[in-house]
């Protein structure tokens, strides 16, 4: 018991700032959502009108949630819960991998296993650490909703739904750490599974059954495959059902049990999917820093491209299902037609724009990882070995930035290919099919910002590269994608590159914001390349 307590405190101390940031961000976002919605949509009639528009636009349901009526609590839960659960899921997967597979990679786990703690107590300490973190997330979410003046019972249920979803992903992260031989691979697959859960929930919500008045939606079966979807089934503020929370708790506990069984049967440092041993000598193609960067990151790039391809395929599949769903509700069909005509676009264009925005975030994350890899190489000491050869700092940085730019383009290209193919199979012959490549191109300027800006941070403040890089992307998503819903001031929303992404409509595409972002990217890139020559490798 003493060893468990010591290891738990060690994890708590190590994560004190990260955990505090996650918990406070989730709680403040919950509170801010209530305040913004109460201010922007202060009466029930306004919220009912928005819900009818949302249920008439299934692309909104993909990004938001399950509509359950216009009451303030239910409307707030509809607008923000899925994003809170997404954040909780990412927090838990990163936590799980950091204290399991990453510890084994560094060799610290073997030192701990050699003590009286053995191999079971560290696992128990990590599970305890994750469970307490999810209790804190649940509490912060409930307090945030309560601080906005919502019903106490519904706020507690909403908090429990967020924490329970997080616990399910804690188990997923622990299991991924046992399957993959590197923390990078475990983190990548864990984050992909969190996104998959978010998309399955979105697919189920968008293809669910809409009530006659357009104010509520009954989710389709894909939502029941997602821990985030299970949290929605609590119907916080309207039903306050607790039994759906048993599902994520059982999944999390089941994953922990499987991890325990695997732990008892494996050697320290091994994985179920063993890493392939590399060749004794480098291949002829591995001649420069660009090819080295590609070799180091090709697995992650392939994973992001597969995610983009899946997002594109989902566009066509979802569009076909939505077209059949909305024809059964004349009221929804009329509202959708009016909105489409007002915006000068089509149903397919709206859907493509919404889902390609998510793909743009994936592309930005893929490009960001290229810069983060620079810092990881520097901390590990391998960057110094590369630079001891006739390779300049500028060429080393330029190679990673070039690879990041190529990977951003590839993610969007795979998204476009998937969308084009699936829409053709679905028989969609609308003009929006021809606009797919333009829509994919529209996402590139914002994604490239998250390549050049972290590069400047890497040069000026190396120690903060990873934290600031992910924080910038997270804030960009909150301000740009959710800022309108949260009622953020336009000045604040304009800080996000995603706000300025060109949008294709029936009248054309305004690329003024895109050109500005490309110019900023060029300036930041030139600055980073010039400044990297003047700083020491491994500098803090």
ZAFITI-973351 format. One record per residue (C-alpha): x, y, z; residue in one letter. Coordinates in nm, 4 decimals. Example, Ala and Ser with C-alpha at 12.3 -4.5 7.8 and 13.67 -1.06 7.14 Angstrom:
BEGIN
> 1.2300_-0.4500_0.7800_A
> 1.3670_-0.1060_0.7140_S
This chain:
BEGIN
> 0.0000_0.0000_0.0000_X
> 0.2886_0.2371_0.0752_X
> 0.4364_0.1706_-0.2701_X
> 0.0989_0.2389_-0.4341_X
> 0.0666_0.5695_-0.2513_X
> 0.4238_0.6738_-0.3372_X
> 0.3801_0.5916_-0.7066_X
> 0.0434_0.7654_-0.7181_X
> 0.1926_1.0821_-0.5682_X
> 0.4791_1.0588_-0.8168_X
> 0.2319_1.0516_-1.1059_X
> 0.0301_1.3320_-0.9548_X
> 0.3381_1.5498_-0.9120_X
> 0.4601_1.4769_-1.2625_X
> 0.1227_1.5662_-1.4165_X
> 0.0279_1.8485_-1.1822_X
> 0.0408_2.1216_-1.4468_X
> -0.0920_1.9157_-1.7368_X
> -0.3769_1.7734_-1.5312_X
> -0.4641_2.1139_-1.3908_X
> -0.4739_2.2598_-1.7416_X
> -0.7000_1.9826_-1.8739_X
> -0.9434_1.9932_-1.5818_X
> -0.9687_2.3722_-1.5655_X
> -1.0076_2.3997_-1.9436_X
> -1.2954_2.1518_-1.9465_X
> -1.4674_2.3158_-1.6491_X
> -1.4254_2.6713_-1.7795_X
> -1.5464_2.5670_-2.1254_X
> -1.8606_2.4152_-1.9696_X
> -1.9283_2.7341_-1.7737_X
> -1.8577_2.9589_-2.0698_X
> -2.0892_2.7565_-2.2925_X
> -2.3813_2.8119_-2.0529_X
> -2.3126_3.1835_-2.0252_X
> -2.2728_3.2299_-2.3997_X
> -2.5834_3.0303_-2.4893_X
> -2.7923_3.2077_-2.2255_X
> -2.6789_3.5421_-2.3670_X
> -2.7057_3.4584_-2.7360_X
> -3.0190_3.2421_-2.7247_X
> -3.1851_3.3772_-2.4126_X
> -3.5393_3.2567_-2.4768_X
> -3.6790_2.9156_-2.5517_X
> -3.8272_3.0230_-2.8853_X
> -3.4847_3.1211_-3.0186_X
> -3.3343_2.7916_-2.9043_X
> -3.6211_2.5989_-3.0648_X
> -3.5554_2.7740_-3.3946_X
> -3.1855_2.6846_-3.3760_X
> -3.2672_2.3208_-3.2960_X
> -3.4999_2.2961_-3.5934_X
> -3.2264_2.4351_-3.8133_X
> -2.9750_2.1900_-3.6630_X
> -3.1965_1.8868_-3.7142_X
> -3.2595_2.0064_-4.0693_X
> -2.8825_2.0216_-4.1239_X
> -2.7376_1.6817_-4.0334_X
> -2.3837_1.8136_-4.0779_X
> -2.4446_2.0227_-3.7648_X
> -2.5469_1.7117_-3.5739_X
> -2.2194_1.5461_-3.6731_X
> -2.0249_1.8263_-3.5034_X
> -2.2616_1.8994_-3.2131_X
> -2.4692_1.6249_-3.0549_X
> -2.8103_1.4760_-2.9857_X
> -3.0945_1.7283_-2.9737_X
> -3.3312_1.6747_-2.6784_X
> -3.5391_1.9898_-2.6633_X
> -3.5046_2.3692_-2.6326_X
> -3.4685_2.3977_-2.2533_X
> -3.1463_2.5789_-2.1609_X
> -2.9841_2.2774_-1.9909_X
> -3.0706_2.0325_-2.2666_X
> -2.9666_2.2810_-2.5360_X
> -2.6310_2.3424_-2.3657_X
> -2.5703_1.9678_-2.3307_X
> -2.6518_1.9274_-2.7006_X
> -2.4068_2.1998_-2.8007_X
> -2.1002_2.1261_-2.5870_X
> -2.1029_1.7763_-2.4342_X
> -1.9468_1.5906_-2.7282_X
> -1.6520_1.8318_-2.7371_X
> -1.6012_1.8022_-2.3602_X
> -1.6048_1.4222_-2.3892_X
> -1.3583_1.4413_-2.6791_X
> -1.1197_1.6460_-2.4633_X
> -1.1634_1.4036_-2.1724_X
> -1.0874_1.1110_-2.4038_X
> -0.7652_1.2647_-2.5349_X
> -0.6564_1.3586_-2.1819_X
> -0.6995_0.9995_-2.0656_X
> -0.5276_0.8291_-2.3576_X
> -0.2245_1.0569_-2.3290_X
> -0.2141_0.9995_-1.9516_X
> -0.2348_0.6216_-1.9881_X
> 0.0405_0.5970_-2.2496_X
> 0.2667_0.8441_-2.0692_X
> 0.2745_0.6314_-1.7539_X
> 0.2989_0.2898_-1.9208_X
> 0.4568_0.2510_-2.2646_X
> 0.6560_0.5756_-2.2463_X
> 0.7997_0.4696_-1.9098_X
> 0.9082_0.1359_-2.0554_X
> 1.0658_0.3099_-2.3548_X
> 1.2747_0.5319_-2.1290_X
> 1.3849_0.2422_-1.9079_X
> 1.2364_0.3929_-1.5917_X
> 0.9659_0.1269_-1.5667_X
> 1.2239_-0.1521_-1.5359_X
> 1.3885_0.0293_-1.2454_X
> 1.0534_0.0578_-1.0676_X
> 0.9683_-0.3075_-1.1364_X
> 1.2968_-0.4073_-0.9712_X
> 1.1798_-0.2566_-0.6403_X
> 0.9253_-0.3929_-0.3948_X
> 0.6520_-0.2383_-0.6111_X
> 0.6866_-0.5141_-0.8715_X
> 0.4923_-0.4944_-1.1959_X
> 0.1385_-0.4725_-1.0531_X
> 0.1614_-0.1672_-0.8290_X
> 0.2700_0.0738_-1.1093_X
> -0.0315_-0.0353_-1.3153_X
> -0.2611_0.0084_-1.0155_X
> -0.1121_0.3533_-0.9499_X
> -0.1757_0.4573_-1.3099_X
> -0.5362_0.3343_-1.2970_X
> -0.5878_0.5183_-0.9667_X
> -0.4321_0.8320_-1.1117_X
> -0.6587_0.8146_-1.4164_X
> -0.9698_0.7425_-1.2094_X
> -0.9054_1.0403_-0.9821_X
> -0.8398_1.2579_-1.2875_X
> -1.1784_1.1604_-1.4295_X
> -1.3495_1.2354_-1.0984_X
> -1.1920_1.5809_-1.1162_X
> -1.3109_1.6218_-1.4757_X
> -1.6626_1.5169_-1.3767_X
> -1.6578_1.7615_-1.0872_X
> -1.5210_2.0484_-1.2975_X
> -1.7847_1.9883_-1.5661_X
> -2.0677_1.9785_-1.3115_X
> -1.9391_2.2914_-1.1354_X
> -1.9080_2.4695_-1.4689_X
> -2.2694_2.3949_-1.5568_X
> -2.3854_2.4792_-1.2047_X
> -2.1928_2.8063_-1.2191_X
> -2.3957_2.8961_-1.5260_X
> -2.7166_2.8475_-1.3306_X
> -2.8290_2.5121_-1.4710_X
> -3.0265_2.2495_-1.2805_X
> -2.8076_2.0709_-1.0182_X
> -2.9298_1.7189_-1.0967_X
> -2.8737_1.7583_-1.4698_X
> -2.5336_1.9205_-1.4126_X
> -2.4203_1.6276_-1.1996_X
> -2.5383_1.3798_-1.4642_X
> -2.3583_1.5788_-1.7361_X
> -2.0404_1.5776_-1.5283_X
> -2.0653_1.2039_-1.4654_X
> -2.1201_1.1435_-1.8376_X
> -1.8009_1.3340_-1.9197_X
> -1.5956_1.1541_-1.6542_X
> -1.7338_0.8111_-1.7478_X
> -1.6448_0.8608_-2.1154_X
> -1.2956_0.9618_-2.0058_X
> -1.2588_0.6453_-1.7971_X
> -1.3481_0.4285_-2.0972_X
> -1.0696_0.5922_-2.2969_X
> -0.8295_0.5497_-2.0058_X
> -0.8720_0.1756_-2.0548_X
> -0.8297_0.2154_-2.4305_X
> -0.5022_0.4015_-2.3779_X
> -0.3706_0.1391_-2.1372_X
> -0.4565_-0.1365_-2.3831_X
> -0.2910_0.0486_-2.6716_X
> 0.0246_0.0751_-2.4602_X
> 0.0360_-0.3025_-2.4429_X
> -0.0224_-0.3572_-2.8152_X
> 0.2302_-0.1091_-2.9574_X
> 0.6035_-0.1035_-2.8978_X
> 0.6397_0.2762_-2.8974_X
> 0.4587_0.5527_-2.7144_X
> 0.4214_0.7364_-3.0454_X
> 0.2341_0.4441_-3.1966_X
> 0.0205_0.3941_-2.8863_X
> -0.0688_0.7626_-2.8710_X
> -0.1497_0.7686_-3.2407_X
> -0.3875_0.4730_-3.2351_X
> -0.5468_0.5905_-2.9099_X
> -0.6178_0.9376_-3.0472_X
> -0.7535_0.7787_-3.3668_X
> -0.9923_0.5643_-3.1616_X
> -1.1137_0.8716_-2.9727_X
> -1.1821_1.0449_-3.3045_X
> -1.3512_0.7314_-3.4362_X
> -1.5801_0.7298_-3.1321_X
> -1.6615_1.0955_-3.1986_X
> -1.7407_1.0256_-3.5653_X
> -1.9482_0.7149_-3.4929_X
> -2.1516_0.9215_-3.2515_X
> -2.1848_1.1932_-3.5161_X
> -2.2948_0.9431_-3.7814_X
> -2.5554_0.7976_-3.5454_X
> -2.6885_1.1415_-3.4498_X
> -2.7030_1.2650_-3.8091_X
> -2.8920_0.9597_-3.9334_X
> -3.1208_0.9287_-3.6314_X
> -3.4977_0.9710_-3.6276_X
> -3.6119_1.3345_-3.6027_X
> -3.9312_1.4176_-3.4161_X
> -4.2198_1.5822_-3.5965_X
> -4.1503_1.9234_-3.4431_X
> -3.7770_1.8992_-3.5242_X
> -3.6702_1.9521_-3.1616_X
> -3.5487_1.6057_-3.0651_X
> -3.3512_1.3283_-3.2307_X
> -3.3407_0.9582_-3.1497_X
> -2.9899_0.8367_-3.2285_X
> -2.9318_0.5574_-3.4784_X
> -2.7358_0.2443_-3.3882_X
> -2.3814_0.3800_-3.4655_X
> -2.4079_0.6092_-3.1624_X
> -2.4348_0.3012_-2.9424_X
> -2.0851_0.1960_-3.0524_X
> -1.9268_0.5041_-2.8967_X
> -1.8530_0.5926_-2.5322_X
> -1.9364_0.9515_-2.6244_X
> -2.2697_0.8331_-2.7596_X
> -2.3355_0.6450_-2.4361_X
> -2.2836_0.9664_-2.2414_X
> -2.5423_1.1393_-2.4589_X
> -2.7947_0.8693_-2.3755_X
> -2.8117_0.9956_-2.0164_X
> -3.0391_1.2725_-2.1508_X
> -2.8967_1.5160_-1.8973_X
> -3.1480_1.7815_-1.7863_X
> -3.4401_1.6028_-1.9525_X
> -3.4152_1.2372_-1.8454_X
> -3.1126_1.2227_-1.6122_X
> -3.0653_0.8523_-1.6780_X
> -2.7663_0.6930_-1.5056_X
> -2.7760_0.3401_-1.6447_X
> -2.6016_0.4297_-1.9781_X
> -2.2946_0.5253_-1.7727_X
> -2.2473_0.1600_-1.6832_X
> -2.1378_0.0954_-2.0427_X
> -1.8235_0.3175_-2.0444_X
> -1.7370_0.2060_-1.6915_X
> -1.7600_-0.1598_-1.7938_X
> -1.5509_-0.0967_-2.1059_X
> -1.2853_0.0865_-1.9051_X
> -1.2762_-0.1813_-1.6352_X
> -1.2700_-0.4548_-1.8995_X
> -0.9713_-0.2952_-2.0742_X
> -0.7902_-0.2665_-1.7408_X
> -0.8586_-0.6349_-1.6710_X
> -0.7207_-0.7347_-2.0123_X
> -0.4136_-0.5189_-1.9505_X
> -0.3652_-0.6990_-1.6187_X
> -0.3777_-1.0379_-1.7904_X
> -0.1269_-0.9238_-2.0534_X
> 0.1008_-0.7789_-1.7839_X
> 0.1184_-1.1151_-1.6107_X
> 0.2308_-1.2914_-1.9301_X
> 0.4826_-1.0599_-2.0948_X
> 0.8353_-0.9350_-2.0415_X
> 0.9041_-0.5721_-1.9589_X
> 0.9297_-0.3610_-2.2733_X
> 0.7654_-0.6129_-2.5066_X
> 0.4388_-0.5581_-2.6904_X
> 0.1738_-0.7736_-2.8537_X
> 0.2575_-0.6132_-3.1870_X
> 0.6332_-0.6337_-3.1787_X
> 0.8305_-0.3667_-3.3568_X
> 1.0173_-0.4876_-3.6631_X
> 1.3954_-0.4890_-3.6331_X
> 1.5640_-0.2499_-3.8726_X
> 1.8364_-0.3502_-4.1213_X
> 2.2013_-0.3498_-4.0203_X
> 2.2805_-0.0825_-4.2793_X
> 2.0781_0.2119_-4.4058_X
> 1.9074_0.1815_-4.7413_X
> 2.0543_0.3787_-5.0339_X
> 1.7507_0.6082_-5.0258_X
> 1.8305_0.7141_-4.6685_X
> 2.0869_0.9706_-4.7774_X
> 1.9690_1.3020_-4.6337_X
> 1.7724_1.4666_-4.3539_X
> 1.4463_1.4665_-4.5525_X
> 1.4562_1.0906_-4.6091_X
> 1.5470_1.0434_-4.2421_X
> 1.2519_1.2586_-4.1349_X
> 1.0255_1.0549_-4.3633_X
> 1.1582_0.7306_-4.2181_X
> 1.0914_0.8522_-3.8643_X
> 0.7379_0.9717_-3.9343_X
> 0.6025_0.7605_-4.2168_X
> 0.3885_0.5490_-3.9842_X
> 0.2218_0.8543_-3.8309_X
> 0.1696_1.0130_-4.1728_X
> 0.0099_0.6960_-4.3056_X
> -0.2190_0.6912_-4.0036_X
> -0.3306_1.0514_-4.0562_X
> -0.3868_0.9845_-4.4278_X
> -0.6015_0.6827_-4.3461_X
> -0.8001_0.9049_-4.1105_X
> -0.8497_1.1573_-4.3887_X
> -0.9541_0.8832_-4.6319_X
> -1.2055_0.7501_-4.3790_X
> -1.3425_1.1020_-4.3304_X
> -1.3844_1.1380_-4.7049_X
> -1.5605_0.8038_-4.7389_X
> -1.7873_0.9047_-4.4522_X
> -1.8926_1.2115_-4.6512_X
> -2.0538_1.0068_-4.9246_X
> -2.1968_0.7431_-4.6933_X
> -2.3452_1.0036_-4.4625_X
> -2.4788_1.2095_-4.7501_X
> -2.6630_0.9104_-4.8932_X
> -2.8112_0.8156_-4.5556_X
> -2.9128_1.1740_-4.4812_X
> -3.0847_1.2182_-4.8145_X
> -3.3068_0.9175_-4.7419_X
> -3.3671_1.0298_-4.3837_X
> -3.4787_1.3869_-4.4508_X
> -3.7280_1.2915_-4.7213_X
> -3.9451_1.1242_-4.4538_X
> -3.9985_1.4547_-4.2676_X
> -4.1611_1.7311_-4.4790_X
> -4.1004_1.9992_-4.2128_X
> -3.7292_1.9200_-4.1961_X
> -3.7060_1.9065_-4.5740_X
> -3.8674_2.2497_-4.6097_X
> -3.6386_2.4082_-4.3482_X
> -3.3324_2.2541_-4.5105_X
> -3.4339_2.3741_-4.8548_X
> -3.4864_2.7287_-4.7278_X
> -3.1449_2.7356_-4.5608_X
> -2.9664_2.5941_-4.8648_X
> -3.1275_2.8502_-5.0938_X
> -3.0390_3.1353_-4.8552_X
> -2.6710_3.0387_-4.8564_X
> -2.6527_2.9799_-5.2290_X
> -2.5153_2.6293_-5.1822_X
> -2.6346_2.2677_-5.1807_X
> -2.6905_1.9992_-4.9220_X
> -2.3826_1.8119_-5.0392_X
> -2.1696_2.1247_-5.0260_X
> -2.2781_2.1925_-4.6670_X
> -2.1904_1.8384_-4.5654_X
> -1.8553_1.8451_-4.7449_X
> -1.7624_2.1790_-4.5867_X
> -1.8451_2.0544_-4.2359_X
> -1.6592_1.7256_-4.2613_X
> -1.3640_1.8738_-4.4508_X
> -1.3254_2.1205_-4.1652_X
> -1.2594_1.8216_-3.9393_X
> -1.0147_1.6860_-4.1972_X
> -0.8420_2.0242_-4.1941_X
> -0.7876_1.9800_-3.8208_X
> -0.6410_1.6336_-3.8856_X
> -0.4082_1.7798_-4.1490_X
> -0.3000_2.0559_-3.9090_X
> -0.2250_1.7970_-3.6397_X
> -0.0242_1.5923_-3.8892_X
> 0.1854_1.8941_-3.9850_X
> 0.2284_1.9930_-3.6204_X
> 0.3719_1.6515_-3.5399_X
> 0.6578_1.7129_-3.7838_X
> 0.7741_2.0067_-3.5723_X
> 0.7162_1.8206_-3.2460_X
> 0.9354_1.5413_-3.3793_X
> 1.2159_1.7942_-3.4137_X
> 1.2025_1.8638_-3.0424_X
> 1.1808_1.4938_-2.9554_X
> 1.4897_1.4233_-3.1632_X
> 1.6697_1.7090_-2.9935_X
> 1.5811_1.5914_-2.6417_X
> 1.6773_1.2307_-2.7222_X
> 2.0199_1.3452_-2.8435_X
> 1.9812_1.2010_-3.1937_X
> 1.9587_1.5479_-3.3487_X
> 2.3153_1.6164_-3.2361_X
> 2.4345_1.3038_-3.4167_X
> 2.2681_1.4151_-3.7400_X
> 2.4111_1.7660_-3.7134_X
> 2.7598_1.6280_-3.6507_X
> 2.7508_1.5223_-4.0163_X
> 2.7733_1.7796_-4.2991_X
> 2.4121_1.8855_-4.2347_X
> 2.3398_2.2440_-4.1337_X
> 2.0750_2.3401_-3.8788_X
> 1.8805_2.5203_-4.1509_X
> 1.8776_2.2166_-4.3782_X
> 1.7743_1.9938_-4.0880_X
> 1.4807_2.2188_-3.9961_X
> 1.3865_2.2749_-4.3592_X
> 1.3646_1.9000_-4.4224_X
> 1.1142_1.8492_-4.1419_X
> 0.9094_2.1508_-4.2529_X
> 0.9032_2.0244_-4.6106_X
> 0.7869_1.6837_-4.4918_X
> 0.5216_1.8497_-4.2743_X
> 0.3906_2.0484_-4.5709_X
> 0.3809_1.7367_-4.7893_X
> 0.1955_1.5438_-4.5186_X
> -0.0645_1.8221_-4.4827_X
> -0.1317_1.8078_-4.8568_X
> -0.1497_1.4272_-4.8510_X
> -0.4075_1.4192_-4.5711_X
> -0.6363_1.6567_-4.7593_X
> -0.5752_1.4740_-5.0880_X
> -0.6768_1.1417_-4.9319_X
> -0.9846_1.3083_-4.7871_X
> -1.0795_1.4410_-5.1293_X
> -1.0234_1.1017_-5.2936_X
> -1.2402_0.9272_-5.0338_X
> -1.5186_1.1846_-5.0662_X
> -1.5096_1.1813_-5.4474_X
> -1.5197_0.8023_-5.4658_X
> -1.7939_0.7583_-5.2059_X
> -2.0144_1.0310_-5.3559_X
> -1.9846_0.8734_-5.7000_X
> -2.0794_0.5349_-5.5553_X
> -2.3755_0.6992_-5.3803_X
> -2.4922_0.8325_-5.7169_X
> -2.4564_1.2000_-5.6259_X
> -2.4226_1.3904_-5.9513_X
> -2.4579_1.7399_-5.8026_X
> -2.2145_2.0166_-5.8818_X
> -2.0648_1.9809_-5.5335_X
> -1.8814_1.6680_-5.6435_X
> -1.6726_1.8832_-5.8746_X
> -1.6021_2.1202_-5.5830_X
> -1.4439_1.8532_-5.3631_X
> -1.0889_1.9326_-5.4670_X
> -1.1489_2.3039_-5.4213_X
> -1.2880_2.2419_-5.0727_X
> -0.9833_2.0341_-4.9831_X
> -0.7560_2.3090_-5.1147_X
> -0.9408_2.5612_-4.8985_X
> -0.8233_2.3858_-4.5796_X
> -0.4509_2.4025_-4.6602_X
> -0.3697_2.7618_-4.5519_X
> -0.5021_2.7145_-4.1971_X
> -0.3317_2.3760_-4.1629_X
> 0.0023_2.5157_-4.2777_X
> -0.0120_2.7853_-4.0077_X
> 0.0226_2.5036_-3.7525_X
> 0.3443_2.4003_-3.9213_X
> 0.5174_2.7379_-3.9357_X
> 0.4026_2.8886_-3.6039_X
> 0.5243_2.5944_-3.3886_X
> 0.8503_2.6047_-3.5882_X
> 0.9007_2.9626_-3.4687_X
> 0.8262_2.8497_-3.1112_X
> 1.0779_2.5662_-3.1538_X
> 1.3475_2.8149_-3.2443_X
> 1.2657_3.0759_-2.9783_X
> 1.1487_2.8616_-2.6851_X
> 1.2399_2.4964_-2.7496_X
> 1.1209_2.3599_-2.4150_X
> 0.7671_2.4838_-2.4774_X
> 0.7389_2.3476_-2.8320_X
> 0.5175_2.0468_-2.7562_X
> 0.2913_2.2147_-2.5004_X
> 0.2495_2.5387_-2.6949_X
> 0.2025_2.3526_-3.0247_X
> -0.0903_2.1462_-2.9015_X
> -0.2315_2.4427_-2.7075_X
> -0.2323_2.6568_-3.0221_X
> -0.4165_2.3875_-3.2161_X
> -0.6671_2.3358_-2.9345_X
> -0.7367_2.7085_-2.9044_X
> -0.7688_2.7356_-3.2801_X
> -1.0366_2.4659_-3.2793_X
> -1.2222_2.6178_-2.9822_X
> -1.2180_2.9734_-3.1211_X
> -1.2656_2.8888_-3.4883_X
> -1.4951_2.5861_-3.4879_X
> -1.6864_2.6361_-3.1629_X
> -1.6409_3.0112_-3.1144_X
> -1.9660_3.1051_-3.2825_X
> -2.1658_2.8590_-3.0756_X
> -1.9945_2.9739_-2.7547_X
> -2.0701_3.3367_-2.8330_X
> -1.7065_3.4493_-2.8515_X
> -1.6448_3.8017_-2.9709_X
> -1.5591_3.8271_-3.3382_X
> -1.2152_3.9650_-3.2544_X
> -1.1381_3.6546_-3.0501_X
> -1.2721_3.4189_-3.3156_X
> -1.0583_3.5908_-3.5788_X
> -0.7484_3.4727_-3.3912_X
> -0.8163_3.1194_-3.5187_X
> -0.6850_3.0310_-3.8659_X
> -0.9879_2.8055_-3.9172_X
> -1.2118_3.1146_-3.9110_X
> -1.0408_3.2461_-4.2243_X
> -1.0431_2.9264_-4.4311_X
> -1.1914_2.9948_-4.7764_X
> -1.5444_2.8621_-4.8234_X
> -1.6805_2.7401_-5.1563_X
> -2.0398_2.8439_-5.2327_X
> -2.2539_2.8545_-5.5410_X
> -2.1075_3.1939_-5.6325_X
> -1.7381_3.1034_-5.5994_X
> -1.4613_3.1054_-5.3390_X
> -1.3211_3.4045_-5.1498_X
> -0.9501_3.3376_-5.1006_X
> -0.8552_3.6679_-4.9373_X
> -0.8173_3.5066_-4.5931_X
> -0.6301_3.2132_-4.7455_X
> -0.3724_3.4408_-4.9101_X
> -0.3150_3.6245_-4.5826_X
> -0.2523_3.2953_-4.4014_X
> -0.0131_3.1755_-4.6713_X
> 0.1765_3.5021_-4.6373_X
> 0.1988_3.4645_-4.2590_X
> 0.3166_3.1062_-4.3050_X
> 0.5917_3.2176_-4.5412_X
> 0.7127_3.4907_-4.3037_X
> 0.7180_3.2579_-4.0023_X
> 0.8979_2.9878_-4.2005_X
> 1.1690_3.2258_-4.3202_X
> 1.2122_3.3574_-3.9656_X
> 1.2460_3.0058_-3.8199_X
> 1.5000_2.9000_-4.0833_X
> 1.7079_3.2141_-4.0292_X
> 1.6915_3.2031_-3.6491_X
> 1.7713_2.8324_-3.6079_X
> 2.1283_2.9004_-3.7221_X
> 2.1888_3.1098_-3.4097_X
> 2.0733_2.8752_-3.1345_X
> 2.2429_2.5758_-2.9818_X
> 2.1120_2.2245_-3.0315_X
> 1.9393_2.1031_-2.7168_X
> 1.8847_2.4562_-2.5854_X
> 1.6054_2.4992_-2.3328_X
